[in-house]
Amino acid sequence: MVKVRRMDDTGHSCLTETSGAPTWNHNDDSDVDLDFAQSAVAPYLNQGYFLVDEAAKRLVKPGEMSNKSSYTLMPPVAGG
């Protein structure tokens, strides 16, 4: 199980699973299955988001995610 947060204009939201689909929720800070998290973050990485391992303080790829960890999706840098 892992925890994934996504930063946005209003702070952060946490990845949850609703009927097998990814949902981003501001009020639910729960853990999700590793395989589910990897598939849920992949589209965001294709949009330019960065995935940060909170404990290691480094960028990771979905295949580098591990159980019992927390991650943050950071939005692309605006204005380059």
Jmol script that loads the backbone (N, CA, C; Angstrom):
load data "model"
ATOM      1  N   MET A   1       0.849  -1.176   0.000  1.00  0.00           N
ATOM      2  CA  MET A   1       0.000   0.000   0.000  1.00  0.00           C
ATOM      3  C   MET A   1       0.893   1.237   0.000  1.00  0.00           C
ATOM      4  N   VAL A   2       0.465   2.240  -0.772  1.00  0.00           N
ATOM      5  CA  VAL A   2       1.202   3.491  -0.868  1.00  0.00           C
ATOM      6  C   VAL A   2       0.237   4.662  -0.748  1.00  0.00           C
ATOM      7  N   LYS A   3       0.790   5.822  -0.464  1.00  0.00           N
ATOM      8  CA  LYS A   3       0.017   7.052  -0.398  1.00  0.00           C
ATOM      9  C   LYS A   3       0.530   7.953  -1.517  1.00  0.00           C
ATOM     10  N   VAL A   4      -0.389   8.503  -2.313  1.00  0.00           N
ATOM     11  CA  VAL A   4      -0.006   9.403  -3.402  1.00  0.00           C
ATOM     12  C   VAL A   4      -0.807  10.687  -3.271  1.00  0.00           C
ATOM     13  N   ARG A   5      -0.079  11.806  -3.221  1.00  0.00           N
ATOM     14  CA  ARG A   5      -0.717  13.122  -3.186  1.00  0.00           C
ATOM     15  C   ARG A   5      -0.441  13.822  -4.509  1.00  0.00           C
ATOM     16  N   ARG A   6      -1.369  14.669  -4.916  1.00  0.00           N
ATOM     17  CA  ARG A   6      -1.190  15.474  -6.129  1.00  0.00           C
ATOM     18  C   ARG A   6      -1.320  16.940  -5.750  1.00  0.00           C
ATOM     19  N   MET A   7      -0.306  17.706  -6.040  1.00  0.00           N
ATOM     20  CA  MET A   7      -0.353  19.140  -5.759  1.00  0.00           C
ATOM     21  C   MET A   7      -1.150  19.822  -6.870  1.00  0.00           C
ATOM     22  N   ASP A   8      -1.954  20.829  -6.471  1.00  0.00           N
ATOM     23  CA  ASP A   8      -2.715  21.608  -7.437  1.00  0.00           C
ATOM     24  C   ASP A   8      -2.917  23.014  -6.882  1.00  0.00           C
ATOM     25  N   ASP A   9      -3.760  23.788  -7.520  1.00  0.00           N
ATOM     26  CA  ASP A   9      -3.964  25.187  -7.131  1.00  0.00           C
ATOM     27  C   ASP A   9      -4.540  25.354  -5.734  1.00  0.00           C
ATOM     28  N   THR A  10      -5.207  24.343  -5.222  1.00  0.00           N
ATOM     29  CA  THR A  10      -5.869  24.453  -3.916  1.00  0.00           C
ATOM     30  C   THR A  10      -5.123  23.686  -2.821  1.00  0.00           C
ATOM     31  N   GLY A  11      -3.905  23.307  -3.061  1.00  0.00           N
ATOM     32  CA  GLY A  11      -3.140  22.547  -2.069  1.00  0.00           C
ATOM     33  C   GLY A  11      -2.840  21.166  -2.605  1.00  0.00           C
ATOM     34  N   HIS A  12      -3.307  20.143  -1.899  1.00  0.00           N
ATOM     35  CA  HIS A  12      -3.074  18.783  -2.389  1.00  0.00           C
ATOM     36  C   HIS A  12      -4.340  17.941  -2.240  1.00  0.00           C
ATOM     37  N   SER A  13      -4.424  16.932  -3.082  1.00  0.00           N
ATOM     38  CA  SER A  13      -5.481  15.941  -2.978  1.00  0.00           C
ATOM     39  C   SER A  13      -4.808  14.580  -2.930  1.00  0.00           C
ATOM     40  N   CYS A  14      -5.491  13.600  -2.388  1.00  0.00           N
ATOM     41  CA  CYS A  14      -4.916  12.274  -2.200  1.00  0.00           C
ATOM     42  C   CYS A  14      -5.621  11.274  -3.107  1.00  0.00           C
ATOM     43  N   LEU A  15      -4.838  10.372  -3.691  1.00  0.00           N
ATOM     44  CA  LEU A  15      -5.379   9.335  -4.559  1.00  0.00           C
ATOM     45  C   LEU A  15      -6.169   8.328  -3.741  1.00  0.00           C
ATOM     46  N   THR A  16      -7.401   8.085  -4.175  1.00  0.00           N
ATOM     47  CA  THR A  16      -8.239   7.050  -3.583  1.00  0.00           C
ATOM     48  C   THR A  16      -8.806   6.209  -4.721  1.00  0.00           C
ATOM     49  N   GLU A  17      -9.358   5.062  -4.375  1.00  0.00           N
ATOM     50  CA  GLU A  17      -9.951   4.174  -5.369  1.00  0.00           C
ATOM     51  C   GLU A  17     -11.453   4.100  -5.128  1.00  0.00           C
ATOM     52  N   THR A  18     -12.231   4.439  -6.152  1.00  0.00           N
ATOM     53  CA  THR A  18     -13.683   4.389  -6.065  1.00  0.00           C
ATOM     54  C   THR A  18     -14.193   3.476  -7.174  1.00  0.00           C
ATOM     55  N   SER A  19     -14.698   2.321  -6.802  1.00  0.00           N
ATOM     56  CA  SER A  19     -15.209   1.329  -7.760  1.00  0.00           C
ATOM     57  C   SER A  19     -14.171   0.993  -8.831  1.00  0.00           C
ATOM     58  N   GLY A  20     -12.924   0.885  -8.425  1.00  0.00           N
ATOM     59  CA  GLY A  20     -11.849   0.520  -9.334  1.00  0.00           C
ATOM     60  C   GLY A  20     -11.275   1.662 -10.141  1.00  0.00           C
ATOM     61  N   ALA A  21     -11.802   2.879  -9.972  1.00  0.00           N
ATOM     62  CA  ALA A  21     -11.321   4.042 -10.720  1.00  0.00           C
ATOM     63  C   ALA A  21     -10.567   4.996  -9.790  1.00  0.00           C
ATOM     64  N   PRO A  22      -9.537   5.668 -10.324  1.00  0.00           N
ATOM     65  CA  PRO A  22      -8.811   6.638  -9.494  1.00  0.00           C
ATOM     66  C   PRO A  22      -9.642   7.886  -9.244  1.00  0.00           C
ATOM     67  N   THR A  23      -9.613   8.355  -8.017  1.00  0.00           N
ATOM     68  CA  THR A  23     -10.304   9.565  -7.609  1.00  0.00           C
ATOM     69  C   THR A  23      -9.338  10.383  -6.764  1.00  0.00           C
ATOM     70  N   TRP A  24      -9.355  11.702  -6.960  1.00  0.00           N
ATOM     71  CA  TRP A  24      -8.501  12.592  -6.155  1.00  0.00           C
ATOM     72  C   TRP A  24      -9.393  13.293  -5.156  1.00  0.00           C
ATOM     73  N   ASN A  25      -9.115  13.114  -3.861  1.00  0.00           N
ATOM     74  CA  ASN A  25      -9.993  13.569  -2.798  1.00  0.00           C
ATOM     75  C   ASN A  25      -9.221  14.450  -1.830  1.00  0.00           C
ATOM     76  N   HIS A  26      -9.781  15.608  -1.498  1.00  0.00           N
ATOM     77  CA  HIS A  26      -9.125  16.526  -0.558  1.00  0.00           C
ATOM     78  C   HIS A  26      -9.309  16.100   0.890  1.00  0.00           C
ATOM     79  N   ASN A  27     -10.284  15.252   1.174  1.00  0.00           N
ATOM     80  CA  ASN A  27     -10.610  14.909   2.555  1.00  0.00           C
ATOM     81  C   ASN A  27     -10.184  13.508   2.967  1.00  0.00           C
ATOM     82  N   ASP A  28      -9.711  12.695   2.043  1.00  0.00           N
ATOM     83  CA  ASP A  28      -9.388  11.300   2.339  1.00  0.00           C
ATOM     84  C   ASP A  28      -7.907  11.070   2.088  1.00  0.00           C
ATOM     85  N   ASP A  29      -7.150  10.805   3.129  1.00  0.00           N
ATOM     86  CA  ASP A  29      -5.701  10.633   3.034  1.00  0.00           C
ATOM     87  C   ASP A  29      -5.357   9.156   3.205  1.00  0.00           C
ATOM     88  N   SER A  30      -5.958   8.298   2.372  1.00  0.00           N
ATOM     89  CA  SER A  30      -5.814   6.858   2.549  1.00  0.00           C
ATOM     90  C   SER A  30      -4.728   6.276   1.652  1.00  0.00           C
ATOM     91  N   ASP A  31      -4.379   5.032   1.918  1.00  0.00           N
ATOM     92  CA  ASP A  31      -3.411   4.300   1.111  1.00  0.00           C
ATOM     93  C   ASP A  31      -4.141   3.533   0.019  1.00  0.00           C
ATOM     94  N   VAL A  32      -3.436   3.287  -1.091  1.00  0.00           N
ATOM     95  CA  VAL A  32      -3.977   2.496  -2.195  1.00  0.00           C
ATOM     96  C   VAL A  32      -2.969   1.413  -2.563  1.00  0.00           C
ATOM     97  N   ASP A  33      -3.416   0.421  -3.304  1.00  0.00           N
ATOM     98  CA  ASP A  33      -2.577  -0.669  -3.770  1.00  0.00           C
ATOM     99  C   ASP A  33      -1.473  -0.124  -4.686  1.00  0.00           C
ATOM    100  N   LEU A  34      -0.279  -0.684  -4.597  1.00  0.00           N
ATOM    101  CA  LEU A  34       0.874  -0.235  -5.377  1.00  0.00           C
ATOM    102  C   LEU A  34       0.591  -0.295  -6.882  1.00  0.00           C
ATOM    103  N   ASP A  35       0.073  -1.412  -7.378  1.00  0.00           N
ATOM    104  CA  ASP A  35      -0.201  -1.545  -8.817  1.00  0.00           C
ATOM    105  C   ASP A  35      -1.224  -0.512  -9.285  1.00  0.00           C
ATOM    106  N   PHE A  36      -2.248  -0.278  -8.467  1.00  0.00           N
ATOM    107  CA  PHE A  36      -3.259   0.726  -8.796  1.00  0.00           C
ATOM    108  C   PHE A  36      -2.621   2.110  -8.872  1.00  0.00           C
ATOM    109  N   ALA A  37      -1.769   2.434  -7.909  1.00  0.00           N
ATOM    110  CA  ALA A  37      -1.103   3.742  -7.882  1.00  0.00           C
ATOM    111  C   ALA A  37      -0.226   3.931  -9.111  1.00  0.00           C
ATOM    112  N   GLN A  38       0.526   2.902  -9.482  1.00  0.00           N
ATOM    113  CA  GLN A  38       1.405   3.016 -10.639  1.00  0.00           C
ATOM    114  C   GLN A  38       0.614   3.313 -11.908  1.00  0.00           C
ATOM    115  N   SER A  39      -0.522   2.643 -12.085  1.00  0.00           N
ATOM    116  CA  SER A  39      -1.331   2.888 -13.281  1.00  0.00           C
ATOM    117  C   SER A  39      -2.043   4.242 -13.211  1.00  0.00           C
ATOM    118  N   ALA A  40      -2.380   4.702 -12.010  1.00  0.00           N
ATOM    119  CA  ALA A  40      -3.085   5.978 -11.860  1.00  0.00           C
ATOM    120  C   ALA A  40      -2.172   7.177 -12.108  1.00  0.00           C
ATOM    121  N   VAL A  41      -0.889   7.083 -11.765  1.00  0.00           N
ATOM    122  CA  VAL A  41       0.009   8.233 -11.937  1.00  0.00           C
ATOM    123  C   VAL A  41       0.596   8.319 -13.347  1.00  0.00           C
ATOM    124  N   ALA A  42       0.613   7.226 -14.093  1.00  0.00           N
ATOM    125  CA  ALA A  42       1.236   7.212 -15.428  1.00  0.00           C
ATOM    126  C   ALA A  42       0.684   8.304 -16.350  1.00  0.00           C
ATOM    127  N   PRO A  43      -0.646   8.504 -16.437  1.00  0.00           N
ATOM    128  CA  PRO A  43      -1.140   9.574 -17.326  1.00  0.00           C
ATOM    129  C   PRO A  43      -0.644  10.966 -16.918  1.00  0.00           C
ATOM    130  N   TYR A  44      -0.489  11.198 -15.634  1.00  0.00           N
ATOM    131  CA  TYR A  44      -0.002  12.502 -15.169  1.00  0.00           C
ATOM    132  C   TYR A  44       1.460  12.706 -15.555  1.00  0.00           C
ATOM    133  N   LEU A  45       2.254  11.655 -15.488  1.00  0.00           N
ATOM    134  CA  LEU A  45       3.652  11.761 -15.891  1.00  0.00           C
ATOM    135  C   LEU A  45       3.744  12.058 -17.385  1.00  0.00           C
ATOM    136  N   ASN A  46       2.818  11.507 -18.166  1.00  0.00           N
ATOM    137  CA  ASN A  46       2.779  11.806 -19.602  1.00  0.00           C
ATOM    138  C   ASN A  46       2.379  13.248 -19.881  1.00  0.00           C
ATOM    139  N   GLN A  47       1.747  13.899 -18.904  1.00  0.00           N
ATOM    140  CA  GLN A  47       1.349  15.308 -19.034  1.00  0.00           C
ATOM    141  C   GLN A  47       2.413  16.256 -18.477  1.00  0.00           C
ATOM    142  N   GLY A  48       3.548  15.714 -18.033  1.00  0.00           N
ATOM    143  CA  GLY A  48       4.637  16.555 -17.552  1.00  0.00           C
ATOM    144  C   GLY A  48       4.767  16.665 -16.051  1.00  0.00           C
ATOM    145  N   TYR A  49       3.908  15.972 -15.294  1.00  0.00           N
ATOM    146  CA  TYR A  49       4.039  15.974 -13.842  1.00  0.00           C
ATOM    147  C   TYR A  49       5.311  15.234 -13.432  1.00  0.00           C
ATOM    148  N   PHE A  50       5.806  15.541 -12.245  1.00  0.00           N
ATOM    149  CA  PHE A  50       6.956  14.857 -11.661  1.00  0.00           C
ATOM    150  C   PHE A  50       6.474  14.047 -10.467  1.00  0.00           C
ATOM    151  N   LEU A  51       7.015  12.848 -10.264  1.00  0.00           N
ATOM    152  CA  LEU A  51       6.667  12.009  -9.121  1.00  0.00           C
ATOM    153  C   LEU A  51       7.838  12.024  -8.148  1.00  0.00           C
ATOM    154  N   VAL A  52       7.572  12.489  -6.917  1.00  0.00           N
ATOM    155  CA  VAL A  52       8.622  12.637  -5.912  1.00  0.00           C
ATOM    156  C   VAL A  52       8.398  11.638  -4.786  1.00  0.00           C
ATOM    157  N   ASP A  53       9.433  10.874  -4.453  1.00  0.00           N
ATOM    158  CA  ASP A  53       9.420   9.996  -3.280  1.00  0.00           C
ATOM    159  C   ASP A  53       9.632  10.901  -2.074  1.00  0.00           C
ATOM    160  N   GLU A  54       8.653  10.992  -1.185  1.00  0.00           N
ATOM    161  CA  GLU A  54       8.718  11.936  -0.070  1.00  0.00           C
ATOM    162  C   GLU A  54       9.843  11.616   0.916  1.00  0.00           C
ATOM    163  N   ALA A  55      10.133  10.341   1.151  1.00  0.00           N
ATOM    164  CA  ALA A  55      11.182   9.975   2.109  1.00  0.00           C
ATOM    165  C   ALA A  55      12.569  10.196   1.520  1.00  0.00           C
ATOM    166  N   ALA A  56      12.760   9.797   0.266  1.00  0.00           N
ATOM    167  CA  ALA A  56      14.079   9.902  -0.368  1.00  0.00           C
ATOM    168  C   ALA A  56      14.325  11.292  -0.954  1.00  0.00           C
ATOM    169  N   LYS A  57      13.276  12.099  -1.096  1.00  0.00           N
ATOM    170  CA  LYS A  57      13.378  13.446  -1.665  1.00  0.00           C
ATOM    171  C   LYS A  57      14.017  13.415  -3.048  1.00  0.00           C
ATOM    172  N   ARG A  58      13.509  12.478  -3.893  1.00  0.00           N
ATOM    173  CA  ARG A  58      14.044  12.385  -5.256  1.00  0.00           C
ATOM    174  C   ARG A  58      12.926  12.024  -6.224  1.00  0.00           C
ATOM    175  N   LEU A  59      13.158  12.333  -7.492  1.00  0.00           N
ATOM    176  CA  LEU A  59      12.208  11.971  -8.537  1.00  0.00           C
ATOM    177  C   LEU A  59      12.274  10.480  -8.788  1.00  0.00           C
ATOM    178  N   VAL A  60      11.118   9.864  -9.041  1.00  0.00           N
ATOM    179  CA  VAL A  60      11.055   8.437  -9.354  1.00  0.00           C
ATOM    180  C   VAL A  60      10.122   8.220 -10.534  1.00  0.00           C
ATOM    181  N   LYS A  61      10.253   7.052 -11.157  1.00  0.00           N
ATOM    182  CA  LYS A  61       9.350   6.601 -12.214  1.00  0.00           C
ATOM    183  C   LYS A  61       8.353   5.640 -11.574  1.00  0.00           C
ATOM    184  N   PRO A  62       7.191   5.414 -12.204  1.00  0.00           N
ATOM    185  CA  PRO A  62       6.213   4.509 -11.603  1.00  0.00           C
ATOM    186  C   PRO A  62       6.791   3.143 -11.245  1.00  0.00           C
ATOM    187  N   GLY A  63       7.666   2.595 -12.087  1.00  0.00           N
ATOM    188  CA  GLY A  63       8.258   1.285 -11.819  1.00  0.00           C
ATOM    189  C   GLY A  63       9.190   1.277 -10.626  1.00  0.00           C
ATOM    190  N   GLU A  64       9.591   2.451 -10.152  1.00  0.00           N
ATOM    191  CA  GLU A  64      10.481   2.557  -8.986  1.00  0.00           C
ATOM    192  C   GLU A  64       9.716   2.740  -7.680  1.00  0.00           C
ATOM    193  N   MET A  65       8.389   2.817  -7.761  1.00  0.00           N
ATOM    194  CA  MET A  65       7.586   2.972  -6.548  1.00  0.00           C
ATOM    195  C   MET A  65       7.649   1.689  -5.735  1.00  0.00           C
ATOM    196  N   SER A  66       7.593   1.827  -4.406  1.00  0.00           N
ATOM    197  CA  SER A  66       7.623   0.650  -3.544  1.00  0.00           C
ATOM    198  C   SER A  66       6.550   0.768  -2.461  1.00  0.00           C
ATOM    199  N   ASN A  67       6.149  -0.379  -1.924  1.00  0.00           N
ATOM    200  CA  ASN A  67       5.135  -0.411  -0.878  1.00  0.00           C
ATOM    201  C   ASN A  67       5.586   0.348   0.358  1.00  0.00           C
ATOM    202  N   LYS A  68       4.602   0.778   1.130  1.00  0.00           N
ATOM    203  CA  LYS A  68       4.807   1.482   2.394  1.00  0.00           C
ATOM    204  C   LYS A  68       5.561   2.794   2.208  1.00  0.00           C
ATOM    205  N   SER A  69       5.342   3.445   1.067  1.00  0.00           N
ATOM    206  CA  SER A  69       5.982   4.722   0.781  1.00  0.00           C
ATOM    207  C   SER A  69       4.927   5.770   0.458  1.00  0.00           C
ATOM    208  N   SER A  70       5.361   7.027   0.473  1.00  0.00           N
ATOM    209  CA  SER A  70       4.483   8.146   0.128  1.00  0.00           C
ATOM    210  C   SER A  70       5.111   8.921  -1.027  1.00  0.00           C
ATOM    211  N   TYR A  71       4.251   9.373  -1.937  1.00  0.00           N
ATOM    212  CA  TYR A  71       4.709  10.069  -3.131  1.00  0.00           C
ATOM    213  C   TYR A  71       3.865  11.316  -3.353  1.00  0.00           C
ATOM    214  N   THR A  72       4.463  12.298  -4.025  1.00  0.00           N
ATOM    215  CA  THR A  72       3.752  13.504  -4.401  1.00  0.00           C
ATOM    216  C   THR A  72       3.915  13.740  -5.885  1.00  0.00           C
ATOM    217  N   LEU A  73       2.783  13.958  -6.567  1.00  0.00           N
ATOM    218  CA  LEU A  73       2.804  14.371  -7.973  1.00  0.00           C
ATOM    219  C   LEU A  73       2.886  15.884  -8.013  1.00  0.00           C
ATOM    220  N   MET A  74       3.953  16.392  -8.621  1.00  0.00           N
ATOM    221  CA  MET A  74       4.157  17.825  -8.734  1.00  0.00           C
ATOM    222  C   MET A  74       3.813  18.258 -10.154  1.00  0.00           C
ATOM    223  N   PRO A  75       3.051  19.339 -10.322  1.00  0.00           N
ATOM    224  CA  PRO A  75       2.656  19.770 -11.662  1.00  0.00           C
ATOM    225  C   PRO A  75       3.854  20.281 -12.465  1.00  0.00           C
ATOM    226  N   PRO A  76       3.696  20.312 -13.787  1.00  0.00           N
ATOM    227  CA  PRO A  76       4.774  20.842 -14.628  1.00  0.00           C
ATOM    228  C   PRO A  76       5.079  22.296 -14.261  1.00  0.00           C
ATOM    229  N   VAL A  77       6.303  22.686 -14.477  1.00  0.00           N
ATOM    230  CA  VAL A  77       6.702  24.061 -14.204  1.00  0.00           C
ATOM    231  C   VAL A  77       6.129  24.959 -15.292  1.00  0.00           C
ATOM    232  N   ALA A  78       5.398  25.976 -14.882  1.00  0.00           N
ATOM    233  CA  ALA A  78       4.797  26.911 -15.844  1.00  0.00           C
ATOM    234  C   ALA A  78       5.824  27.963 -16.251  1.00  0.00           C
ATOM    235  N   GLY A  79       5.864  28.279 -17.494  1.00  0.00           N
ATOM    236  CA  GLY A  79       6.744  29.336 -17.973  1.00  0.00           C
ATOM    237  C   GLY A  79       8.174  28.921 -18.196  1.00  0.00           C
ATOM    238  N   GLY A  80       8.465  27.605 -18.001  1.00  0.00           N
ATOM    239  CA  GLY A  80       9.750  27.013 -18.305  1.00  0.00           C
ATOM    240  C   GLY A  80      10.905  27.640 -17.696  1.00  0.00           C
TER     241      GLY A  80
END
end "model"
wireframe off; spacefill off
backbone 0.3
color backbone group
